[in-house]
Amino acid sequence: MSDSLGYAVSPEEEASGEADKEERTEALMADFLTAFSGPSGERVLLYLSAYCYQTRSCYDRGDPYSTTFREGRRDVMLEIMRYLHMDDEALFRLSSRHSR
């Protein structure tokens, strides 16, 4: 069995409430930082930013399904940025460093 963050939780932990969600969230944040650090991690982050419509409109005139699909992609990028404690300005600075 696993919790909403994907970490394994035993039935005993779930039943007794011993599973420390805050501790798992901090561990997941550290995992995100590890995954997206360094030159290769930063390049992947910038790729995902473009792929997930982070810096452009999700709107697709005449196709609400496409718009909704694109907004779902964007939501994934926003979640990644939340775990990295990164805002749009920090992403722009990162992009500027990599475009040199």
N, C-alpha and C positions, 0 to 999 in steps of 0.2 A: 504494500500500500504506500502511496506517496501523498504529500501535501500539495497545495496549489503551486508551490515553487518547484516541484519535481524531486524534492528530497525524500528519501525513504523514511517512513514513519511506521513504527511497529504498532500493532493493534493496542498493545498495552499503553504506549505513549499517547496514542490518540484518545483512548478511553479515559486515561487519568489526567489528560491535559498537560503532561510533562513536556510535550514538544514545544520548544521555545522558538516561536515564529520569528521573533526579532533577531535572534542569533543566526537563524538560517538566512534571513534577509541580508544581514551583514555579510555572511559568507558568500551569498550570491553576488552582492555588490563587488566584493573582492574578486570573484570569478570574472565578472564583466571587465573590471579594470585590467586583469591579467590578459584576458582574451583580446582586448582592444588596445593594448599598450605596444610600444615599439613601432617601427616603421611599417611592418606588414599588417599589424592590427589597425593602425591608423588608415592605411590604404583600404582595408576592408570596410572600415567605418565610413569612409568617404564614398565608397562604392554603394553601400547600403543607403546612405543619405540620398544619393541621386536616384537609385532604384525605387526607394520608398517615398518619393515625392516630398521630401523634407523641405526643399527650397523652391518648389514650384507648385502651382495650383493642381489640385486633384480633380477639379471640375472638368467634365467631358460633356460639352453641349449636346443635348439630345439623347444622352445615354446615362440614365441614372444608375444603372447597374455597374457600369464602368467607373463612374464617380465613386460609388460606394466601395467598390473593390480597391480603388486607389487610396481611398481614405483608410481602409483597413491596413494597407501597406504602411501608410504614414503613421498610423497608431503604433505599429511595431517599432518604428524608428524613434518615436517619442518615448516609448518604454525603455529602449536601450539608452537613450540620452538621459532619462531620469535616473537609471542605475549608475550612469557615469557621472552624475551631477554636472551635466554639460548643457549649456543653453545655445541658442542659435549663434550668438556672437563667438563663443568658443569654437563652434564648428566652422564658422567662417575663417577664424584665425588659423585653424588646422588646415583648412583647404588652401589658404594663402601660402602657408609654409610648404605644402606639397606641390604647388603649381610652379614653384621657382625652378 
